[in-house]
Amino acid sequence: MLEVSSPKVAWLLLFVSGVLEIAFASSIQLSNGFTKLVPAASALILGALSVYVMSLSLKVIPIGTAYAVWGGIGAVGTVAVGFVAYGESASPARLLCIALIVAGIIGLQLTGSA
């Protein structure tokens, strides 16, 4: 298992786990309700990998902060994928809500103890 003691490494791992979370959510969409084998298998693997990589960051980053940042990265990134790949609405209200999530992620990173 990778030993994490540096805050910079922990935050990098947390970011990577968030990106894996975006790929996980995208694979769920592509799996068509888990009826397509390859995207369904990818979703399971990416989801597990995302959680594992996030768990490595917990050696340095408090769990409340890590989970909120991980979820925020996943949420914002998945919404962005929805805009680009699936033509979902990018209304001003949705963009404002995404900006609030991003502000919260930044705030948690700046005020976290790691």
C-alpha positions as CSV (number, residue, x, y, z in Angstrom):
1,M,0.0,0.0,0.0
2,L,1.2,3.5,-0.8
3,E,2.3,5.4,2.3
4,V,1.0,9.0,2.3
5,S,2.4,11.5,4.7
6,S,2.7,14.7,2.6
7,P,-0.3,17.0,2.3
8,K,0.5,17.8,-1.3
9,V,0.5,14.1,-2.2
10,A,-2.8,13.6,-0.2
11,W,-4.5,16.4,-2.1
12,L,-3.2,15.1,-5.4
13,L,-4.6,11.7,-4.6
14,L,-7.9,13.2,-3.6
15,F,-8.1,15.1,-6.9
16,V,-7.3,11.8,-8.8
17,S,-10.0,10.0,-6.9
18,G,-12.4,12.7,-7.8
19,V,-11.6,12.3,-11.5
20,L,-12.1,8.6,-11.1
21,E,-15.5,9.4,-9.6
22,I,-16.4,11.3,-12.7
23,A,-15.3,8.4,-14.9
24,F,-17.4,6.1,-12.6
25,A,-20.5,8.2,-13.1
26,S,-20.0,8.4,-16.8
27,S,-19.6,4.6,-17.0
28,I,-22.9,4.2,-15.2
29,Q,-24.6,6.4,-17.8
30,L,-23.0,4.4,-20.6
31,S,-24.0,1.1,-19.0
32,N,-27.7,1.7,-19.8
33,G,-28.9,0.5,-16.5
34,F,-26.1,-2.0,-16.2
35,T,-27.3,-3.8,-19.3
36,K,-24.0,-3.3,-21.2
37,L,-21.2,-5.4,-19.9
38,V,-18.1,-3.3,-20.6
39,P,-19.4,0.0,-19.2
40,A,-21.0,-1.8,-16.2
41,A,-17.7,-3.6,-15.4
42,S,-15.9,-0.3,-15.9
43,A,-18.2,1.4,-13.5
44,L,-17.6,-1.2,-10.8
45,I,-13.9,-1.0,-11.2
46,L,-13.7,2.8,-11.4
47,G,-16.0,3.2,-8.4
48,A,-13.9,0.9,-6.3
49,L,-10.6,2.5,-7.4
50,S,-12.0,5.9,-6.7
51,V,-12.9,5.0,-3.1
52,Y,-9.5,3.2,-2.6
53,V,-7.5,6.2,-3.8
54,M,-9.6,8.6,-1.7
55,S,-8.9,6.3,1.3
56,L,-5.2,6.8,0.9
57,S,-5.6,10.6,1.3
58,L,-7.4,10.0,4.6
59,K,-4.0,9.5,6.3
60,V,-3.5,13.3,6.0
61,I,-6.8,14.9,5.2
62,P,-9.8,14.8,7.7
63,I,-12.5,12.5,6.5
64,G,-15.2,15.2,6.4
65,T,-13.1,17.4,4.3
66,A,-11.9,14.6,2.0
67,Y,-15.4,13.2,1.4
68,A,-16.9,16.7,0.7
69,V,-14.1,17.5,-1.7
70,W,-14.3,14.1,-3.4
71,G,-18.0,14.4,-3.8
72,G,-17.8,17.9,-5.0
73,I,-15.2,17.1,-7.7
74,G,-17.3,14.2,-8.8
75,A,-20.5,16.2,-8.9
76,V,-19.1,19.2,-10.7
77,G,-17.1,17.1,-13.1
78,T,-20.1,14.9,-13.9
79,V,-22.3,17.9,-14.5
80,A,-19.6,19.2,-16.9
81,V,-19.6,15.8,-18.7
82,G,-23.4,16.1,-18.9
83,F,-23.1,19.6,-20.5
84,V,-20.5,18.5,-23.1
85,A,-21.3,14.9,-23.9
86,Y,-25.1,14.7,-23.3
87,G,-26.3,18.2,-24.2
88,E,-27.7,18.8,-20.7
89,S,-28.9,22.4,-19.9
90,A,-26.2,24.9,-18.8
91,S,-28.7,27.4,-17.5
92,P,-27.5,30.3,-15.3
93,A,-29.2,28.8,-12.3
94,R,-27.3,25.5,-12.7
95,L,-24.0,27.3,-13.4
96,L,-24.5,29.3,-10.2
97,C,-25.1,26.2,-8.2
98,I,-22.0,24.6,-9.6
99,A,-20.0,27.8,-8.7
100,L,-21.3,27.4,-5.1
101,I,-20.0,23.8,-5.0
102,V,-16.6,24.9,-6.4
103,A,-16.5,27.7,-3.8
104,G,-17.2,25.2,-1.1
105,I,-14.5,22.8,-2.3
106,I,-11.9,25.7,-2.3
107,G,-13.0,26.8,1.1
108,L,-12.6,23.3,2.5
109,Q,-9.2,23.0,1.0
110,L,-8.1,26.3,2.4
111,T,-9.5,25.8,5.9
112,G,-8.6,22.1,6.2
113,S,-6.0,21.0,8.7
114,A,-3.9,19.2,6.0
